[in-house]
Amino acid sequence: MNPQWMADAGRPADTDEAAHERQTEAYRRMSGGDRVAVSFRLNELARRAAEAGIRSRHPDYSEEEVRWALRRLWLGDELTREAWPDRELVRP
């Protein structure tokens, strides 16, 4: 699987080869626990960025609506409907 936003060999399309290699080497030097901590921090940053995008597109949304829009954005329509069949979808 090679998502559209990824370049060949798993390198992100917006990262040059030298920078990607340096980052990969830095991750290899980390302990497993440190890599897990980095992944949690990156996940948190991605969540906050996604929420900020939702808020900028829908300034009238409540915090609850932002959370529901984020769920839909990350899970997709089908899984969101399956998990919460009685909830109306909120536009991300």
N, C-alpha and C positions, 0 to 999 in steps of 0.2 A: 504494500500500500504506500503510495507516495502522494500525500495531500497536495493540492494545488499551491498552497503557500510555502511548500518546502522545495528546495532545489535538490539536485542529485545528491546521493549519499547522505541524506538526512540533514544537510546544511540548510538553515533558513535562507530564503531567497534574498533577504535584506542584509545578510552578513557575508563579508568576504571570506575567502578560504583561510587566510592567515589568522584572522580574528576567531574564526570558528575552531581552528586547531588549538589556539591558546586557551579558549574556553573549555574545550574538551579535555585538555591536559590538566587544567585547574580542577575540573570535576574528578578526574582520575586520582588526583592527589588527596582528595577529601576522603574522610571516613564515610562509611555508609550512613551514619547518623547525621553527619553534616549535609550529605546529599539530600536526605529526606527533609531536613530543615529548610534547605534551599527550595526544594519543590513545594513545600507548604507556603513559603514566602511568595514564590512566584504565582502560586494559585490564588493567594489572597490579593496580590496586585492585579491579576487578571480579573478577579471578581469585582474589585473596586473600579477598575477601568470600564468594565461592562455596565456596572450600575451607573457610573457617571454618564456614559453614553445614553442610557435609557432616560436618565433625568434630563439630559439636554434636549432629547427629542420629545419628551413628555413632561414639561415642567409642572403640569397639573396633577401628576400621579402622587398618590400617597406613598409612604414607605412600604406598605403592604403591596400595593400595586407594582412598585419597583421590584420587590422580591418575586412576585408571580411572573412578571415579565422576564426576569432573569432565569427563572426555572424554565420557562418556555424557550428562551434563547439557547440555553445549554442542553436541554433534553429533547427539543424538537416537539412539534405538535402531537405526533402520534403517541409518544411516551408520556407527555404531559396529560393528554386526554385519558390515557390508560391509568395513570397513577391517581388522577383527580377527576373522575368522570363527571362529577356534578359541578365542577368549576368552569366558569367561562374563561376562555383564553384571553390573556392580556397582551396587547401588542408591544413587542420590544422596540 
